[in-house]
């Protein structure tokens, strides 16, 4: 026989599934509640994937924009820094699927550091493009939040680790 939730085989004497924890000997209400909770948890993991993809697109956008705008900067030092940052953000975008939490953390830290340094050098720059800056920051923070929630859920069962 196979588990109705994760489809893994189980013995007739098993009380719960060793993979997902499904209560074979529970009441219909307990079984339904378990399935409902699994669906919600899978939804959180799916949302984590979507947030990671959105963060990836944001990083590609920031990187590409930095590289394009660097072409119009007359100062060589500033141009090189802008190009380096652009390539770094694109690299973050490429690597984000390997380790989303770490890459999003680094990207968010670097982004905030750049905004802070720009603000120290030229305080009015903090307010230039404030909507875009808030969009970048909130997208990365949202992604980090969702990835953290999904990591916690994956620790709960072998079944969710596969998701």
MDTraj code that builds the backbone (N, CA, C; nanometers):
import mdtraj as md
import numpy as np

residues = "UNK UNK UNK UNK UNK UNK UNK UNK UNK UNK UNK UNK UNK UNK UNK UNK UNK UNK UNK UNK UNK UNK UNK UNK UNK UNK UNK UNK UNK UNK UNK UNK UNK UNK UNK UNK UNK UNK UNK UNK UNK UNK UNK UNK UNK UNK UNK UNK UNK UNK UNK UNK UNK UNK UNK UNK UNK UNK UNK UNK UNK UNK UNK UNK UNK UNK UNK UNK UNK UNK UNK UNK UNK UNK UNK UNK UNK UNK UNK UNK UNK UNK UNK UNK UNK UNK UNK UNK UNK UNK UNK UNK UNK UNK UNK UNK UNK UNK UNK UNK UNK UNK UNK UNK UNK UNK UNK UNK UNK UNK UNK UNK UNK UNK UNK UNK UNK UNK UNK UNK UNK UNK UNK UNK UNK UNK UNK UNK UNK UNK UNK UNK UNK UNK UNK UNK UNK UNK UNK UNK UNK UNK UNK UNK UNK UNK UNK UNK UNK UNK UNK UNK UNK UNK UNK UNK UNK UNK UNK UNK UNK UNK UNK".split()
xyz = np.array([
    [0.0839, -0.1181, 0.0000],
    [0.0000, 0.0000, 0.0000],
    [0.0887, 0.1249, 0.0000],
    [0.0345, 0.2313, -0.0552],
    [0.1076, 0.3570, -0.0641],
    [0.0376, 0.4654, 0.0174],
    [0.1190, 0.5549, 0.0717],
    [0.0671, 0.6684, 0.1496],
    [-0.0178, 0.7568, 0.0583],
    [-0.1368, 0.7981, 0.1038],
    [-0.2210, 0.8850, 0.0211],
    [-0.1621, 1.0248, 0.0008],
    [-0.0693, 1.0660, 0.0863],
    [-0.0109, 1.1992, 0.0744],
    [0.1135, 1.1991, -0.0141],
    [0.2126, 1.1158, 0.0209],
    [0.3413, 1.1215, -0.0502],
    [0.3638, 1.0042, -0.1446],
    [0.2723, 0.9095, -0.1440],
    [0.2757, 0.7935, -0.2331],
    [0.3882, 0.6948, -0.2040],
    [0.4533, 0.7051, -0.0886],
    [0.5589, 0.6093, -0.0541],
    [0.4952, 0.4834, 0.0061],
    [0.5581, 0.3679, -0.0132],
    [0.5007, 0.2442, 0.0406],
    [0.5098, 0.2391, 0.1933],
    [0.4142, 0.1684, 0.2548],
    [0.4148, 0.1532, 0.4002],
    [0.3563, 0.0164, 0.4371],
    [0.3876, -0.0269, 0.5570],
    [0.3353, -0.1539, 0.6067],
    [0.2005, -0.1360, 0.6731],
    [0.1257, -0.2450, 0.6834],
    [-0.0089, -0.2389, 0.7413],
    [-0.0079, -0.2037, 0.8892],
    [0.1036, -0.2276, 0.9573],
    [0.1100, -0.1997, 1.1013],
    [0.1613, -0.0593, 1.1332],
    [0.2056, 0.0145, 1.0317],
    [0.2582, 0.1494, 1.0546],
    [0.1464, 0.2437, 1.0977],
    [0.1736, 0.3217, 1.2031],
    [0.0756, 0.4189, 1.2510],
    [0.0825, 0.5479, 1.1699],
    [0.2061, 0.5854, 1.1311],
    [0.2257, 0.7066, 1.0511],
    [0.3268, 0.6782, 0.9404],
    [0.3221, 0.7580, 0.8381],
    [0.4162, 0.7460, 0.7268],
    [0.5542, 0.7940, 0.7732],
    [0.6572, 0.7168, 0.7424],
    [0.7918, 0.7561, 0.7850],
    [0.8471, 0.8704, 0.7001],
    [0.7887, 0.8942, 0.5847],
    [0.8359, 1.0017, 0.4967],
    [0.7674, 1.1346, 0.5279],
    [0.6343, 1.1344, 0.5320],
    [0.5621, 1.2618, 0.5487],
    [0.4886, 1.2759, 0.6825],
    [0.4712, 1.1648, 0.7546],
    [0.4030, 1.1719, 0.8836],
    [0.2522, 1.1545, 0.8765],
    [0.1995, 1.1139, 0.7627],
    [0.0552, 1.0961, 0.7475],
    [0.0040, 0.9961, 0.8512],
    [-0.1060, 1.0295, 0.9226],
    [-0.1589, 0.9402, 1.0278],
    [-0.2498, 0.8309, 0.9693],
    [-0.1920, 0.7161, 0.9365],
    [-0.2702, 0.6071, 0.8774],
    [-0.3837, 0.5609, 0.9682],
    [-0.3598, 0.5593, 1.0972],
    [-0.4599, 0.5086, 1.1907],
    [-0.5425, 0.6198, 1.2549],
    [-0.5312, 0.7390, 1.2015],
    [-0.6083, 0.8512, 1.2553],
    [-0.7509, 0.8509, 1.2039],
    [-0.8308, 0.9387, 1.2612],
    [-0.9692, 0.9536, 1.2149],
    [-0.9699, 1.0247, 1.0796],
    [-1.0835, 1.0225, 1.0139],
    [-1.0953, 1.0925, 0.8848],
    [-1.0671, 1.2411, 0.9015],
    [-1.1108, 1.2965, 1.0130],
    [-1.0870, 1.4393, 1.0394],
    [-0.9379, 1.4673, 1.0548],
    [-0.8670, 1.3796, 1.1265],
    [-0.7216, 1.3975, 1.1444],
    [-0.6488, 1.3847, 1.0111],
    [-0.6927, 1.2883, 0.9300],
    [-0.6299, 1.2695, 0.7983],
    [-0.6543, 1.3912, 0.7088],
    [-0.7776, 1.4426, 0.7105],
    [-0.8099, 1.5605, 0.6296],
    [-0.7320, 1.6825, 0.6760],
    [-0.7228, 1.6981, 0.8066],
    [-0.6477, 1.8110, 0.8625],
    [-0.5007, 1.8019, 0.8206],
    [-0.4438, 1.6822, 0.8259],
    [-0.3043, 1.6638, 0.7871],
    [-0.2830, 1.7017, 0.6409],
    [-0.3714, 1.6521, 0.5536],
    [-0.3607, 1.6833, 0.4107],
    [-0.3715, 1.8344, 0.3887],
    [-0.4650, 1.8993, 0.4575],
    [-0.4802, 2.0450, 0.4452],
    [-0.3550, 2.1194, 0.4878],
    [-0.2953, 2.0756, 0.5978],
    [-0.1710, 2.1388, 0.6446],
    [-0.0577, 2.1178, 0.5453],
    [-0.0532, 1.9985, 0.4854],
    [0.0513, 1.9719, 0.3856],
    [0.0347, 2.0627, 0.2648],
    [-0.0883, 2.0814, 0.2221],
    [-0.1147, 2.1696, 0.1073],
    [-0.0689, 2.3116, 0.1396],
    [-0.0983, 2.3581, 0.2607],
    [-0.0541, 2.4925, 0.3010],
    [0.0980, 2.5024, 0.3037],
    [0.1639, 2.4010, 0.3569],
    [0.3101, 2.4012, 0.3641],
    [0.3723, 2.3981, 0.2248],
    [0.3137, 2.3188, 0.1364],
    [0.3626, 2.3151, -0.0015],
    [0.3430, 2.4509, -0.0683],
    [0.2351, 2.5200, -0.0329],
    [0.2110, 2.6551, -0.0853],
    [0.3182, 2.7528, -0.0400],
    [0.3614, 2.7413, 0.0850],
    [0.4691, 2.8274, 0.1371],
    [0.5985, 2.7991, 0.0614],
    [0.6262, 2.6727, 0.0370],
    [0.7489, 2.6361, -0.0356],
    [0.7414, 2.6865, -0.1797],
    [0.6245, 2.6765, -0.2411],
    [0.6074, 2.7276, -0.3768],
    [0.6234, 2.8791, -0.3800],
    [0.5685, 2.9477, -0.2800],
    [0.5827, 3.0937, -0.2711],
    [0.7298, 3.1321, -0.2549],
    [0.8044, 3.0502, -0.1833],
    [0.9479, 3.0728, -0.1656],
    [1.0198, 3.0671, -0.3006],
    [0.9810, 2.9701, -0.3820],
    [1.0415, 2.9594, -0.5166],
    [1.0104, 3.0826, -0.6011],
    [0.8854, 3.1283, -0.5947],
    [0.8457, 3.2467, -0.6717],
    [0.9194, 3.3710, -0.6228],
    [0.9323, 3.3853, -0.4916],
    [1.0029, 3.5012, -0.4360],
    [1.1509, 3.4977, -0.4744],
    [1.2085, 3.3786, -0.4777],
    [1.3483, 3.3653, -0.5196],
    [1.3628, 3.4040, -0.6661],
    [1.2695, 3.3617, -0.7499],
    [1.2731, 3.3977, -0.8915],
    [1.2579, 3.5494, -0.9087],
    [1.1683, 3.6110, -0.8316],
    [1.1523, 3.7568, -0.8393],
    [1.2796, 3.8282, -0.7950],
    [1.3417, 3.7793, -0.6870],
    [1.4666, 3.8388, -0.6398],
    [1.5750, 3.8228, -0.7469],
    [1.5752, 3.7090, -0.8135],
    [1.6728, 3.6846, -0.9214],
    [1.6545, 3.7880, -1.0330],
    [1.5307, 3.8110, -1.0729],
    [1.5040, 3.9101, -1.1783],
    [1.5443, 4.0506, -1.1344],
    [1.5170, 4.0834, -1.0097],
    [1.5566, 4.2149, -0.9561],
    [1.7085, 4.2289, -0.9616],
    [1.7811, 4.1243, -0.9224],
    [1.9277, 4.1309, -0.9244],
    [1.9800, 4.1466, -1.0670],
    [1.9199, 4.0757, -1.1613],
    [1.9601, 4.0923, -1.3014],
    [1.9322, 4.2349, -1.3486],
    [1.8179, 4.2887, -1.3092],
    [1.7818, 4.4241, -1.3491],
    [1.8797, 4.5258, -1.2907],
    [1.9076, 4.5137, -1.1610],
    [2.0012, 4.6067, -1.0962],
    [2.1389, 4.5963, -1.1622],
    [2.1834, 4.4735, -1.1838],
    [2.3148, 4.4532, -1.2458],
    [2.3218, 4.5095, -1.3860],
    [2.2200, 4.4801, -1.4660],
    [2.2177, 4.5312, -1.6030],
    [2.2095, 4.6827, -1.6072],
    [2.1273, 4.7385, -1.5215],
    [2.1137, 4.8839, -1.5153],
    [2.2464, 4.9492, -1.4749],
    [2.3130, 4.8918, -1.3757],
    [2.4435, 4.9450, -1.3340],
    [2.5430, 4.9425, -1.4492],
    [2.5469, 4.8328, -1.5228],
    [2.6415, 4.8202, -1.6342],
    [2.6092, 4.9195, -1.7456],
    [2.4819, 4.9355, -1.7779],
    [2.4425, 5.0287, -1.8839],
    [2.4717, 5.1725, -1.8429],
    [2.4329, 5.2088, -1.7195],
    [2.4562, 5.3464, -1.6733],
    [2.6051, 5.3767, -1.6584],
    [2.6849, 5.2745, -1.6305],
    [2.8297, 5.2946, -1.6163],
    [2.8912, 5.3461, -1.7462],
    [2.8318, 5.3113, -1.8581],
    [2.8841, 5.3558, -1.9877],
    [2.8759, 5.5079, -2.0039],
    [2.7866, 5.5714, -1.9290],
    [2.7664, 5.7153, -1.9415],
    [2.8366, 5.7956, -1.8314],
    [2.9114, 5.7281, -1.7462],
    [2.9816, 5.7958, -1.6372],
    [3.1189, 5.8397, -1.6877],
    [3.1492, 5.9704, -1.6800],
    [3.2775, 6.0182, -1.7324],
    [3.3977, 5.9802, -1.6443],
    [3.3795, 5.9757, -1.5135],
    [3.4886, 5.9452, -1.4214],
    [3.5231, 5.7963, -1.4281],
    [3.6494, 5.7649, -1.4570],
    [3.6925, 5.6262, -1.4762],
    [3.6755, 5.5415, -1.3500],
    [3.7104, 5.5966, -1.2351],
    [3.7001, 5.5213, -1.1098],
    [3.5549, 5.4849, -1.0804],
    [3.4664, 5.5807, -1.0938],
    [3.3238, 5.5576, -1.0699],
    [3.2683, 5.4586, -1.1724],
    [3.3148, 5.4702, -1.2964],
    [3.2703, 5.3786, -1.4019],
    [3.3093, 5.2347, -1.3697],
    [3.4332, 5.2147, -1.3244],
    [3.4815, 5.0800, -1.2910],
    [3.4030, 5.0232, -1.1720],
    [3.3775, 5.1067, -1.0717],
    [3.3000, 5.0615, -0.9552],
    [3.1587, 5.0229, -0.9979],
    [3.0959, 5.1051, -1.0806],
    [2.9593, 5.0764, -1.1268],
    [2.9556, 4.9464, -1.2080],
    [3.0545, 4.9265, -1.2952],
    [3.0608, 4.8030, -1.3734],
    [3.0836, 4.6814, -1.2839],
    [3.1728, 4.6952, -1.1861],
    [3.2006, 4.5846, -1.0936],
    [3.0749, 4.5482, -1.0143],
    [3.0042, 4.6499, -0.9656],
    [2.8798, 4.6243, -0.8931],
    [2.7761, 4.5587, -0.9844],
    [2.7679, 4.6066, -1.1068],
    [2.6740, 4.5485, -1.2029],
    [2.7020, 4.4010, -1.2266],
    [2.8276, 4.3678, -1.2509],
    [2.8633, 4.2274, -1.2722],
    [2.8410, 4.1439, -1.1457],
    [2.8639, 4.2039, -1.0304],
    [2.8426, 4.1325, -0.9046],
    [2.6939, 4.1010, -0.8849],
    [2.6066, 4.1964, -0.9131],
    [2.4625, 4.1711, -0.9004],
    [2.4154, 4.0653, -1.0008],
    [2.4682, 4.0700, -1.1224],
    [2.4326, 3.9674, -1.2211],
    [2.4800, 3.8299, -1.1733],
    [2.6005, 3.8250, -1.1160],
    [2.6525, 3.6994, -1.0609],
    [2.5646, 3.6498, -0.9474],
    [2.5210, 3.7402, -0.8607],
    [2.4274, 3.7024, -0.7544],
    [2.2999, 3.6417, -0.8150],
    [2.2500, 3.7040, -0.9209],
    [2.1308, 3.6525, -0.9882],
    [2.1510, 3.5121, -1.0436],
    [2.2703, 3.4865, -1.0954],
    [2.3003, 3.3540, -1.1487],
    [2.3141, 3.2489, -1.0392],
    [2.3654, 3.2888, -0.9231],
    [2.3930, 3.1942, -0.8151],
    [2.2785, 3.1763, -0.7154],
    [2.1756, 3.2574, -0.7259],
    [2.0716, 3.2601, -0.6231],
    [1.9989, 3.1265, -0.6064],
    [1.9884, 3.0490, -0.7120],
    [1.9194, 2.9201, -0.7006],
    [2.0005, 2.8185, -0.6205],
    [2.1317, 2.8344, -0.6192],
    [2.2176, 2.7411, -0.5449],
    [2.2031, 2.7593, -0.3941],
    [2.2017, 2.8832, -0.3503],
    [2.1917, 2.9133, -0.2074],
    [2.1138, 3.0441, -0.1890],
    [1.9812, 3.0360, -0.1999],
    [1.9005, 3.1589, -0.2008],
    [1.9163, 3.2472, -0.0779],
    [1.9181, 3.1875, 0.0396],
    [1.9241, 3.2682, 0.1623],
    [2.0570, 3.3433, 0.1709],
    [2.1653, 3.2755, 0.1432],
    [2.2978, 3.3371, 0.1502],
    [2.3135, 3.4464, 0.0442],
    [2.2755, 3.4164, -0.0774],
    [2.2913, 3.5130, -0.1871],
    [2.2021, 3.6347, -0.1656],
    [2.0773, 3.6126, -0.1238],
    [1.9885, 3.7273, -0.0980],
    [2.0414, 3.8125, 0.0156],
    [2.0987, 3.7490, 0.1167],
    [2.1561, 3.8243, 0.2291],
    [2.2722, 3.9106, 0.1827],
    [2.3632, 3.8507, 0.1051],
    [2.4776, 3.9273, 0.0533],
    [2.4301, 4.0414, -0.0365],
    [2.3363, 4.0109, -0.1257],
    [2.2871, 4.1124, -0.2185],
    [2.2195, 4.2274, -0.1439],
    [2.1390, 4.1938, -0.0444],
    [2.0708, 4.2971, 0.0345],
    [2.1726, 4.3816, 0.1107],
    [2.2696, 4.3167, 0.1725],
    [2.3743, 4.3895, 0.2448],
    [2.4497, 4.4831, 0.1511],
    [2.4895, 4.4323, 0.0344],
    [2.5636, 4.5147, -0.0611],
    [2.4783, 4.6312, -0.1107],
    [2.3531, 4.6044, -0.1380],
    [2.2639, 4.7096, -0.1859],
    [2.2483, 4.8199, -0.0811],
    [2.2256, 4.7808, 0.0443],
    [2.2129, 4.8798, 0.1512],
    [2.3432, 4.9558, 0.1730],
    [2.4555, 4.8855, 0.1617],
    [2.5867, 4.9496, 0.1761],
    [2.6087, 5.0536, 0.0666],
    [2.5738, 5.0188, -0.0550],
    [2.5889, 5.1138, -0.1666],
    [2.4989, 5.2353, -0.1441],
    [2.3739, 5.2125, -0.1041],
    [2.2838, 5.3253, -0.0772],
    [2.3379, 5.4131, 0.0352],
    [2.3935, 5.3518, 0.1383],
    [2.4498, 5.4264, 0.2512],
    [2.5712, 5.5092, 0.2079],
    [2.6605, 5.4488, 0.1324],
    [2.7802, 5.5220, 0.0864],
    [2.7398, 5.6374, -0.0048],
    [2.6456, 5.6114, -0.0953],
    [2.5965, 5.7192, -0.1822],
    [2.5361, 5.8314, -0.0982],
    [2.4625, 5.7932, 0.0073],
    [2.3990, 5.8923, 0.0950],
    [2.5002, 5.9743, 0.1722],
    [2.6104, 5.9134, 0.2105],
    [2.7159, 5.9860, 0.2819],
    [2.7851, 6.0832, 0.1879],
    [2.8138, 6.0367, 0.0661],
    [2.8822, 6.1215, -0.0320],
    [2.7922, 6.2344, -0.0787],
    [2.6686, 6.2007, -0.1098],
    [2.5727, 6.2996, -0.1588],
    [2.4356, 6.2703, -0.0955],
    [2.4036, 6.3356, 0.0174],
    [2.2810, 6.3034, 0.0927],
    [2.1517, 6.3062, 0.0106],
    [2.1436, 6.3933, -0.0857],
    [2.0210, 6.4010, -0.1657],
    [1.9987, 6.2736, -0.2466],
    [2.1046, 6.1956, -0.2719],
    [2.0922, 6.0729, -0.3508],
    [2.0066, 5.9673, -0.2797],
    [1.9921, 5.9790, -0.1494],
    [1.9065, 5.8851, -0.0763],
    [1.7619, 5.8931, -0.1240],
    [1.7218, 6.0123, -0.1705],
    [1.5829, 6.0326, -0.2104],
    [1.5609, 6.0178, -0.3600],
    [1.6694, 6.0186, -0.4372],
    [1.6567, 5.9970, -0.5812],
    [1.6221, 5.8507, -0.6062],
    [1.5162, 5.8261, -0.6773],
    [1.4765, 5.6887, -0.7077],
    [1.4330, 5.6105, -0.5853],
    [1.3743, 5.6800, -0.4884],
    [1.3363, 5.6160, -0.3622],
    [1.2377, 5.5013, -0.3842],
    [1.1463, 5.5168, -0.4794],
    [1.0492, 5.4102, -0.5059],
    [1.1210, 5.2850, -0.5564],
    [1.2162, 5.3019, -0.6475],
    [1.2922, 5.1876, -0.6993],
    [1.3755, 5.1234, -0.5884],
    [1.4366, 5.2067, -0.5084],
    [1.5186, 5.1543, -0.3989],
    [1.4335, 5.0722, -0.3022],
    [1.3173, 5.1244, -0.2678],
    [1.2275, 5.0522, -0.1785],
    [1.1788, 4.9213, -0.2428],
    [1.1543, 4.9249, -0.3729],
    [1.1129, 4.8036, -0.4441],
    [1.2227, 4.6973, -0.4391],
    [1.3469, 4.7376, -0.4649],
    [1.4596, 4.6431, -0.4609],
    [1.4738, 4.5820, -0.3216],
    [1.4747, 4.6696, -0.2226],
    [1.4958, 4.6243, -0.0843],
    [1.3801, 4.5341, -0.0394],
    [1.2573, 4.5778, -0.0640],
    [1.1427, 4.4974, -0.0186],
    [1.1371, 4.3631, -0.0907],
    [1.1752, 4.3585, -0.2162],
    [1.1765, 4.2321, -0.2896],
    [1.2767, 4.1340, -0.2295],
    [1.3936, 4.1826, -0.1950],
    [1.4955, 4.0955, -0.1347],
    [1.4562, 4.0536, 0.0069],
    [1.3993, 4.1455, 0.0831],
    [1.3555, 4.1120, 0.2193],
    [1.2415, 4.0092, 0.2141],
    [1.1473, 4.0292, 0.1245],
    [1.0368, 3.9349, 0.1083],
    [1.0890, 3.7966, 0.0682],
    [1.1844, 3.7952, -0.0236],
    [1.2450, 3.6685, -0.0641],
    [1.3144, 3.5989, 0.0511],
    [1.3900, 3.6749, 0.1297],
    [1.4580, 3.6176, 0.2467],
    [1.3582, 3.5602, 0.3465],
    [1.2521, 3.6328, 0.3709],
    [1.1485, 3.5878, 0.4634],
    [1.0888, 3.4544, 0.4172],
    [1.0521, 3.4476, 0.2901],
    [0.9905, 3.3261, 0.2369],
    [1.0872, 3.2084, 0.2325],
    [1.2114, 3.2343, 0.1979],
    [1.3110, 3.1270, 0.1953],
    [1.3338, 3.0729, 0.3362],
    [1.3360, 3.1607, 0.4344],
    [1.3536, 3.1171, 0.5739],
    [1.2361, 3.0310, 0.6197],
    [1.1127, 3.0735, 0.5857],
    [0.9951, 2.9939, 0.6214],
    [0.9998, 2.8568, 0.5542],
    [1.0372, 2.8529, 0.4292],
    [1.0425, 2.7260, 0.3560],
    [1.1500, 2.6343, 0.4135],
    [1.2642, 2.6905, 0.4530],
    [1.3704, 2.6091, 0.5129],
    [1.3217, 2.5434, 0.6419],
    [1.2489, 2.6180, 0.7239],
    [1.1946, 2.5618, 0.8482],
    [1.0993, 2.4463, 0.8184],
    [1.0133, 2.4645, 0.7198],
    [0.9172, 2.3595, 0.6851],
    [0.9872, 2.2349, 0.6317],
    [1.0910, 2.2549, 0.5546],
    [1.1642, 2.1401, 0.4990],
    [1.2321, 2.0575, 0.6077],
    [1.2625, 2.1201, 0.7190],
    [1.3243, 2.0471, 0.8292],
    [1.2244, 1.9555, 0.9008],
    [1.0954, 1.9813, 0.8817],
    [0.9919, 1.9055, 0.9510],
    [0.9752, 1.7628, 0.9006],
    [0.9941, 1.7405, 0.7701],
    [0.9709, 1.6055, 0.7178],
    [1.0563, 1.5785, 0.5947],
    [1.0806, 1.4512, 0.5713],
    [1.1549, 1.4089, 0.4530],
    [1.0779, 1.4448, 0.3253],
    [0.9469, 1.4353, 0.3340],
    [0.8624, 1.4653, 0.2189],
    [0.8782, 1.6095, 0.1729],
    [0.8787, 1.7035, 0.2662],
    [0.8912, 1.8449, 0.2306],
    [1.0322, 1.8800, 0.1850],
    [1.1328, 1.8032, 0.2257],
    [1.2693, 1.8279, 0.1778],
    [1.2787, 1.8068, 0.0278],
    [1.1950, 1.7184, -0.0240],
    [1.1962, 1.6878, -0.1668],
    [1.1263, 1.7951, -0.2499],
    [1.0513, 1.8800, -0.1853],
    [0.9748, 1.9819, -0.2562],
    [1.0599, 2.1017, -0.2911],
])
top = md.Topology()
chain = top.add_chain()
for i, resn in enumerate(residues, 1):
    res = top.add_residue(resn, chain, resSeq=i)
    for name in ("N", "CA", "C"):
        top.add_atom(name, md.element.get_by_symbol(name[0]), res)
traj = md.Trajectory(xyz[None], top)
